[in-house]
């Protein structure tokens, strides 16, 4: 009778056998490290809700990008904290904006690093919304021109990929058109296609000083319960010419990630966002969780669900662990 028992445990007895039959493996090439560029010189200010994450001036962010590259990081995504904010987000598309300066400096210092620029207005507007505001409305079509202008200035500075994250309808098409018209048809668009109005962005808004001054982002970011609508958003960005589709947040939207992976034959990215990072950090600091194991399990789940690319504040630590452990 006993020989009829199926024994999956046979392949779990030894570490080497477990590794032999492992279905998903993290690799250093999976990760994109987010970096926050601020004004000034010699500035290195830790974000209190994100231990290990800093606001860095252009000189410091260049050094950080270079040391991350030495540790195996192959891509970064840049966010900016401008010196001044206004109603029309001038800092987002200024030729000497903090992100534009950082792109140029990193390009020169670390030529083989992939530089992605987050393309949004919220860090640069006085009201903290991702578009142009009239009364209490965030206007869609009026915002497209500024978003496209921002992407163009990032491409001019030398970004390899632009990442529109404002959730304005038609933003991918507007950027594609503008880039193509200016000779930047070779610059790729990583669209934040499925971006939910999430509580997990809390720490980022401290890091990027981008909390909306009134209201919230529910009139443009997606309603968390909706999955069919997510497919529609992904389809729209795909048809507007997105080269990479992103789902955000990641670990609480694994179902959506799987659906996007199954339906679209372009690379899929997942953003393991600030709040997802902060949860693991905080529990680890209290001694309630094994940080490295929780991190690797979370990132592996995101990859298993279908992500080809993972944006995470843990990029360095994950690469360090993969290198030390051999395989995870
Ligand atoms: C800009 C943007 C946000 C994030 C990425 N791009 C903030 C927001 O939408 O409020 C969040 C990233 C994170 O939480 O790590 N629109």
Boltz pocket constraint, residues with backbone or C-beta under 6 A from the ligand:
constraints:
  - pocket:
      binder: B
      contacts: [[A, 118], [A, 120], [A, 122], [A, 130], [A, 165], [A, 166], [A, 200], [A, 201], [A, 202], [A, 203], [A, 204], [A, 205], [A, 210], [A, 217], [A, 272], [A, 273], [A, 274], [A, 275]]
      max_distance: 6.0
